[in-house]
Amino acid sequence: MTELPTHTDKKLGLVIDLDTCVGCHACVISCKGWNTENYGAPLSDQDPYGADPSGTFLNRVHSYEVQPDAGAAQLIHFPKSCLHCEDAPCVTVCPTGASYKRVEDGIVLVNESDCIGCGLCAWACPYGAREMDQAEGVMKKCTLCVDRIYNENIPEVDRVPSCVRTCPAGARHFGDLGDPDSDVSQLVAERGGVDLMPEQGTKPVNKYLPPRPKDQLSGADEQIDILAPFLEPVAAEPKGFLGWLDKTLEKL
């Protein structure tokens, strides 16, 4: 079994703003594209245009309708990928050492040449963040675009995970969550960022920013119809030519 490092120099991860995410799936598409063309084996698809399509994705967006205690229901879009946990059970169950956590930045990766496709890591992950690629027979997961964030051959602005660079709403943030002075750590502190399923004890590095409370009308204002002024008749009785025409037609 693979051992976890006692500490890591950094805790690179994502902060996802559930208040800002619009569920456009741009992050899903960019992740699929980048990881199909670069790191590791391509992310395969099976029967993509047939009756029963399936494929390997490292990032997925789930949408839920939530009913608050007061006010209208809200649609919450929830992106999910590997959380690069500090106490990652997917690593410790791996029988070949293919799954491992890097000391230098805390990223959890899979050495695909050592992966035997047993699926134990997928069973151990409480978040369902690992997927078996049917074409290659190896386990796939989010790499935080490790082949991108350290690549000095691309512009510095692009040295972030593909999903972060692509998000049109700015809902995804990347940085060192082990540094309390980093932008992502300060964002988590300001917005009350939370862990996903903390009761699992995995200590996920990735954090989620909860949706902000929505504005609510109160009292008599709740009955206001904002369209009413635009639907009122222009005049109680038609005048001018239209008034004459209306009276003439009534006599017919």
C-alpha positions as CSV (number, residue, x, y, z in Angstrom):
1,M,0.0,0.0,0.0
2,T,1.1,3.5,-0.7
3,E,2.0,5.8,2.2
4,L,1.0,9.5,2.4
5,P,3.7,12.1,3.1
6,T,3.7,13.4,6.7
7,H,3.6,17.0,5.3
8,T,3.7,18.8,2.0
9,D,5.5,22.0,1.1
10,K,2.4,23.5,-0.5
11,K,-1.3,22.7,-0.6
12,L,-2.2,23.6,-4.2
13,G,-5.9,23.4,-4.8
14,L,-9.1,25.0,-6.1
15,V,-11.6,27.3,-4.5
16,I,-15.0,27.1,-6.2
17,D,-17.6,29.8,-5.7
18,L,-21.1,28.2,-5.8
19,D,-22.6,31.7,-5.8
20,T,-21.0,32.6,-9.1
21,C,-21.0,29.3,-11.0
22,V,-23.6,29.4,-13.8
23,G,-23.4,25.7,-14.7
24,C,-22.2,26.4,-18.3
25,H,-19.9,23.3,-18.3
26,A,-17.0,25.3,-19.9
27,C,-14.7,23.9,-17.2
28,V,-15.8,20.3,-18.1
29,I,-15.1,20.8,-21.8
30,S,-11.7,22.6,-21.3
31,C,-10.7,19.8,-18.8
32,K,-11.6,17.1,-21.3
33,G,-9.8,18.8,-24.1
34,W,-6.5,19.6,-22.2
35,N,-6.2,16.2,-20.6
36,T,-7.0,14.3,-23.8
37,E,-4.2,16.1,-25.7
38,N,-1.5,16.3,-23.0
39,Y,-0.9,14.5,-19.6
40,G,-1.2,10.7,-19.6
41,A,-3.5,8.6,-21.8
42,P,-6.3,10.3,-23.7
43,L,-9.7,10.5,-22.0
44,S,-11.7,8.1,-24.2
45,D,-15.3,8.1,-25.2
46,Q,-17.5,5.0,-26.0
47,D,-20.3,5.3,-28.6
48,P,-20.4,9.1,-28.2
49,Y,-23.1,9.5,-30.9
50,G,-25.0,6.3,-30.2
51,A,-27.9,5.3,-28.0
52,D,-25.8,4.7,-24.9
53,P,-22.8,7.1,-24.9
54,S,-20.3,7.1,-22.1
55,G,-16.9,8.6,-21.5
56,T,-14.2,9.6,-19.0
57,F,-14.4,13.0,-17.4
58,L,-12.1,14.4,-14.7
59,N,-14.5,17.3,-13.8
60,R,-18.3,17.2,-13.8
61,V,-21.0,19.8,-12.9
62,H,-24.1,18.7,-11.0
63,S,-27.2,20.9,-10.6
64,Y,-29.6,20.9,-7.7
65,E,-32.7,22.8,-6.9
66,V,-32.6,24.0,-3.3
67,Q,-35.6,25.3,-1.3
68,P,-34.5,27.8,1.3
69,D,-36.5,28.3,4.5
70,A,-37.9,31.5,3.0
71,G,-38.2,32.7,-0.5
72,A,-38.2,31.1,-3.9
73,A,-36.3,27.9,-4.8
74,Q,-32.7,28.3,-6.1
75,L,-30.8,26.4,-8.7
76,I,-27.3,25.6,-7.4
77,H,-24.6,24.3,-9.8
78,F,-22.0,22.1,-8.1
79,P,-18.7,21.4,-9.9
80,K,-16.8,18.3,-8.6
81,S,-13.5,16.8,-9.2
82,C,-10.6,15.4,-7.2
83,L,-10.2,17.3,-4.0
84,H,-6.5,16.4,-3.4
85,C,-7.2,15.4,0.2
86,E,-4.5,15.6,2.8
87,D,-5.6,12.2,4.2
88,A,-6.3,10.7,0.8
89,P,-7.8,7.2,1.1
90,C,-7.4,6.6,-2.6
91,V,-3.6,6.7,-2.1
92,T,-3.4,4.4,0.9
93,V,-5.4,1.6,-0.7
94,C,-3.4,1.5,-3.9
95,P,-1.6,-1.9,-4.0
96,T,1.0,-0.9,-6.6
97,G,1.9,2.6,-5.5
98,A,0.4,4.0,-8.7
99,S,-1.6,6.5,-6.7
100,Y,0.6,9.0,-4.7
101,K,0.6,12.4,-3.2
102,R,3.4,14.8,-4.1
103,V,5.5,16.3,-1.2
104,E,6.3,19.5,-3.1
105,D,2.8,20.7,-3.7
106,G,0.3,18.1,-2.3
107,I,-1.2,17.2,-5.7
108,V,-2.6,13.6,-5.8
109,L,-1.6,11.8,-9.1
110,V,-1.7,8.4,-10.7
111,N,1.3,6.8,-12.4
112,E,-0.5,5.2,-15.2
113,S,2.3,2.9,-16.1
114,D,2.0,1.3,-12.6
115,C,-1.9,1.3,-12.5
116,I,-3.4,-2.2,-12.9
117,G,-7.0,-0.9,-13.1
118,C,-8.1,-2.8,-9.9
119,G,-10.5,0.1,-9.0
120,L,-9.7,0.0,-5.3
121,C,-9.0,3.8,-5.3
122,A,-12.4,4.5,-6.8
123,W,-14.1,2.5,-4.1
124,A,-12.1,4.3,-1.4
125,C,-12.8,7.8,-2.7
126,P,-15.9,9.1,-0.9
127,Y,-16.4,11.8,-3.5
128,G,-16.6,9.6,-6.7
129,A,-13.8,11.7,-8.1
130,R,-12.0,8.8,-9.9
131,E,-13.0,7.2,-13.2
132,M,-11.8,4.2,-15.0
133,D,-10.9,4.8,-18.6
134,Q,-12.4,1.9,-20.5
135,A,-10.1,2.2,-23.5
136,E,-6.8,2.4,-21.5
137,G,-7.8,0.3,-18.5
138,V,-6.3,2.8,-16.1
139,M,-7.7,5.1,-13.4
140,K,-8.0,8.7,-14.3
141,K,-8.4,11.8,-12.1
142,C,-7.9,15.5,-11.9
143,T,-4.2,16.4,-12.0
144,L,-4.7,20.2,-11.3
145,C,-3.1,20.4,-14.8
146,V,0.3,19.7,-13.3
147,D,1.7,19.7,-16.9
148,R,0.4,23.3,-17.3
149,I,1.0,25.1,-14.0
150,Y,4.8,24.5,-14.1
151,N,5.2,24.9,-17.9
152,E,7.5,27.9,-18.5
153,N,6.9,27.6,-22.3
154,I,3.4,29.1,-22.0
155,P,2.5,32.6,-20.8
156,E,2.4,33.0,-17.0
157,V,-1.3,33.9,-17.1
158,D,-2.0,30.5,-18.5
159,R,-0.1,28.6,-15.8
160,V,-3.3,27.7,-13.9
161,P,-5.6,24.7,-14.4
162,S,-7.4,24.7,-17.6
163,C,-10.8,24.9,-15.9
164,V,-9.7,28.0,-14.0
165,R,-8.5,29.7,-17.1
166,T,-11.7,28.9,-19.0
167,C,-14.4,29.8,-16.4
168,P,-16.3,32.7,-17.9
169,A,-17.9,33.6,-14.6
170,G,-14.7,33.7,-12.5
171,A,-16.1,31.0,-10.2
172,R,-12.9,29.0,-10.0
173,H,-9.7,30.1,-8.2
174,F,-6.4,28.3,-7.9
175,G,-3.5,28.8,-5.4
176,D,-1.7,27.6,-2.3
177,L,-4.3,26.9,0.4
178,G,-1.4,26.1,2.8
179,D,-0.4,29.7,2.8
180,P,-2.7,31.8,4.9
181,D,-1.7,35.0,3.0
182,S,-2.5,33.6,-0.4
183,D,-5.4,35.0,-2.4
184,V,-7.3,31.8,-2.2
185,S,-6.8,31.4,1.6
186,Q,-8.0,35.0,2.2
187,L,-11.0,34.3,-0.1
188,V,-11.9,31.2,2.0
189,A,-11.6,33.2,5.2
190,E,-13.7,36.1,4.0
191,R,-16.5,34.0,2.5
192,G,-16.5,31.2,5.0
193,G,-15.3,28.5,2.6
194,V,-16.2,24.9,3.6
195,D,-15.0,21.3,3.0
196,L,-17.1,18.9,1.0
197,M,-18.3,16.1,3.4
198,P,-16.0,17.0,6.3
199,E,-17.4,14.1,8.3
200,Q,-15.3,11.7,6.0
201,G,-12.1,12.9,7.7
202,T,-10.2,13.2,4.4
203,K,-9.2,16.9,4.9
204,P,-9.9,18.0,1.3
205,V,-7.6,20.8,0.1
206,N,-10.3,22.1,-2.3
207,K,-12.8,24.5,-0.7
208,Y,-16.3,25.6,-1.7
209,L,-17.7,29.1,-1.2
210,P,-21.4,28.9,-0.2
211,P,-24.0,30.8,-2.1
212,R,-24.8,34.2,-0.7
213,P,-28.3,34.9,0.6
214,K,-30.6,36.2,-2.1
215,D,-32.4,39.5,-1.8
216,Q,-36.0,39.1,-0.5
217,L,-39.0,41.4,-0.7
218,S,-40.7,41.9,2.7
219,G,-44.2,42.8,3.8
220,A,-46.5,44.5,1.3
221,D,-43.7,44.7,-1.2
222,E,-44.1,40.9,-1.8
223,Q,-47.3,41.7,-3.8
224,I,-45.7,44.2,-6.1
225,D,-46.0,43.4,-9.8
226,I,-43.1,45.1,-11.5
227,L,-44.8,44.7,-14.9
228,A,-48.1,46.3,-13.8
229,P,-47.1,49.9,-14.8
230,F,-46.3,48.7,-18.3
231,L,-49.6,46.9,-18.7
232,E,-51.9,49.7,-17.7
233,P,-53.9,51.3,-20.6
234,V,-52.5,54.6,-22.0
235,A,-55.9,56.3,-21.6
236,A,-59.2,55.4,-20.0
237,E,-61.1,56.4,-23.1
238,P,-59.6,56.6,-26.6
239,K,-59.4,60.1,-28.0
240,G,-58.7,61.8,-31.3
241,F,-59.0,59.7,-34.5
242,L,-59.0,56.4,-32.5
243,G,-61.8,57.7,-30.4
244,W,-63.9,58.6,-33.4
245,L,-63.1,55.3,-35.0
246,D,-64.1,53.4,-31.9
247,K,-67.5,55.2,-31.6
248,T,-68.1,54.7,-35.3
249,L,-67.5,51.0,-35.1
250,E,-69.8,50.7,-32.1
251,K,-72.7,52.0,-34.3
252,L,-72.2,49.4,-37.0
